[in-house]
Amino acid sequence: MTANDSTADGDRNAGLDEFPFEARRLARLVPNCAIYVLDPDGYVTVWSEAASQLTGYRESDAIGVHYEQFFPDPAREDDRPDRLLADAATAEQIQTEGWRRKRDGSWYWAREVLAVVRDEDAETTNGYVVVTHDVTVEHEQADALRTEKAVVESILDAQPDILYAFDRDDTLLHWNDRFETVTGYNPEKLVDMDPLSFVAPEDRDRVGAAIDRILEEGDRVAIEGNLLTATGDRIPYEFNSAPIIDEHGTVLGVTGVGRDVSERRARERELREEKAFTESVFAAQPDIVYAFDADGTFREWNEQVPAVTGYTDAELAEMEPTEFVVPADRDRMASAIRRILDEGEQITAEAQLLTKDGTRIPYEFSGARMSRDDGTVLGFTGIGRDVSDRKARERELERLEQLNGVIRTIDDELVSAETRRELEVTIVETLVTVDSIAAAVVGTYDSASADGFDPHVRAGGDVPANAGLLPAPTEASIDDPAVRAVEGELVAARRHLHEDPIDEWRAVADEHGYRAVAAVPFVAERRLVGLLGLYAPVPDAFGEREREILQEFGATIGHAINAMEVRRLLYADTVVELEFEASDRGDVCIDLSREGGCRLSIEHLLPLTDEVFVYYLTASGIEADRLRELAAARPEIREVRCIDAGSADHRWEFEIHGSTIAAFLTEYGARVRLQEIDDGVATLVVEASPDTAVRELVDALQSAYPETDLVAKRDVERPLDTGREFGSAVEPDLTEKQRTALEAAYYGGYFEWPSRNSDAGEIADRLGIARQTFHQHLRVAEAKLLEAYFEDDT
């Protein structure tokens, strides 16, 4: 230091002689702060031990150094040190933060307080006291928090669905850009809205209850409802919500994802309109969410990433983005990532996700760039959505459309088929034109038979041993489709035969190349009349929707076969006449006759459903009021109406729920020609077609009603009957509803004159239809009868 410098230092120190001692005493009292004193020109005059420890400058090195020596070059070039001193002189005291340089050239983030020192007259500035805190760690944590916030905001913006978070007071805390776009509200309006404001009024009770469950029980909830926009539009949405929980386990609020399901609803409506089939949308599953930095390091992921991929968190941290897709998709995905990072594009791409165990899953990936507010690219984030169900539905839709087409063709053929064999041949030959059906066989099933299944016709490829649905009679056959179809009267299927745990089914797959098999029961009036076996070369054939279509098809064919049997019975020249005597009290009519000590003559039986029948009968030997009282006490008899109350005999209409002997016989295509019940003993005369399995019918009847005996069996030749010929001409033209209306009107006394015993309202109520509908069916049926009578050449 030169002499002139010494003189200058002396001048600088001259005004500070009165307070260096106080500054040193303050430094000792606050040892965790670096305290030093500047003269009026900004040069160091007092230097504390804490200042030496923080900066690396010894007291001898620091004395005489200007304040700006501790700032980085850009700050010095911007005159920041001098401006801070000037601000302190004006404001008496200021606080500032920024980078400061140590003696070794390293940096620390300082929080400083500059206080001016004045004379007692407060007019002359004698210097400055600088109190410095090292807050580098705190600054770096705040910077890391800002980075994490940018990651989270980028994840929210990359999400194609709406995201939201509410606290327990129903205040909207967070939302993504998609939320504003969909709802139409601006941020100023959103902060004042509660959760139920975004839900249509008709759904608010359900959604409100779901929110309460989340807050009170901590449940995750998935619920559908209509989202209500600012313009009043209703959009079908699926909301997946979960509780916000702090480290103490306290539920702070609700967060979740809302997904627009309008397109899904539209597809479901279109499928129902096309052929009354629908496919439930694949179960809502939380998507995988991830974030990579600009160097490709895996930074963030949600719990679904390890759950789906099978990797541990430690393994995930070491993996690159393209390692999660199959090799064939890696170049394409790498190119998409470069476009996200370099050009800021938001990319949606499909690829096969590759799990740790080698499983490949079709996924749709959506990604977006992560950036700080200053534009610095931090990396990219995105979501991955499993689209396996969507792909499978597309394949299933193709199969369903083709299956519906061939079934419509078969339905058209039902009208022209004259024999059962002709119908069965049409069925198998048409069904094998479906790409997913390689072979078809139709036959009958007899559980008492050694082979079980007796095939009638077949088409397509080979079928397993015995030409049936069972590969071979084994103990494992109990779970075979044919058995389950027969016992449950539902379509039963066995899929993925090449992986089946039963050897016989794997043998079917190996020998014939089939991967799935289905058994379709033909059921009419709760009676199995046939069985259809289908064999497919693809393992996922005969899914739920296909089984529903085949179930309806089986019922249609069953009714068609039953109708053929009934027509053959009605117009056959020779019939089998069976006479039964029964006293089984399981029949409500027999028990009613026994309890009332009366005679009941059943004139007609009108089926409303498989379980509900209307009985038209005449009662004698009992007062009308007494019969009404007894009938009303029966739970099986739901409705009772007296059609005509004569002095001795009176006619009745009963609605009976559940089976009776007469109803049971109709299920087997038999016709009850006479049923008289006298004091609990019934005599029934039944007509059946010559090819009816009489032994099977009798066994089934006696199994259901043990106190029933077959009294006589005889073959009866019918004489020429123009009435039957007339019925044969009219029958095909009448629909089931028209015939039912005609029967109910006739047997219900509607046509009796001059004193009509039933009006249209009573008949319509019995059929469960409107009066106008009854009149329409009746008028059309009458017109067809008259047309056949007056215009038919026969």
Buried (B, 14 or more C-beta within 10 A) or exposed (E): EEEEEEEBBEEBBEBBEEBBEEBBEBBEEEEEBBBBBBBBBBBBBBBBBBBBEBBBBEBEBBBBBBBBBBBEEEBBEEEBBBEBBEBBBEEEEBEBEBBBBEBEEEEBBBBBBBBBBEEEEEEEBBBBBBBBBBBBEEBEEEEEEEBBEBBBBBBBBBBBBBBBBBBEEBBBBBBBEBBBEBBEBEEEEBEEBEBBBBBBEEBBEEBBEBBEBBBEEEEEBBBBBBBBBEEEEBBBBBBBBBBBEEEEEEBBBBBBBBBBBEEBEEBBEEBEEEBEBBBEBBEBBBBBBBBBBEEBBBBBBBEBBBEBBEBEEEEBEEBBBBBBBBEEBBEEBBEBBEBBBEEEEBBBBEBBBBEEEEEBBBBBBBBBBBBEEEEEBBBBBBBBBBBEBBEBBEBBBEBBEBBBEBBEEBEEBBEEBEEBEBBBBBBBBBBBBBBBBBBBBBBBBBEEEEBBBBBBBBBBBEBBBBBBBBBBBEEBBEEBBBBBBBEEBBBBBBBEBBEBEBEBBBBBBEEBBBBBBBBBBBBBBEBBBBBBBBBBBBBBBBBEBBBBBBBBBBBBBBBBBBBBBBBBBBBBEEBBBBBBBBBBBBBBBBBBBBBBEBBBBBEBBBBBEEEBBBBBBBBEBBEEEEBBEBBEEBEBBEBBBBBBBEEEEBBBBBBBBEBBBBBBBBBBBBBBEEBBBBBBBBBBBBBBBEEBEBEEBBEBBBEBBEBBEBEEEEEEEEEEEEEBEBBBBBBEBBEEBBBBBBBBBBBBBBBEEEEEBBEBEBBBBBBEBEBEBBBBBBEBBBEBBEEBEEEEEE
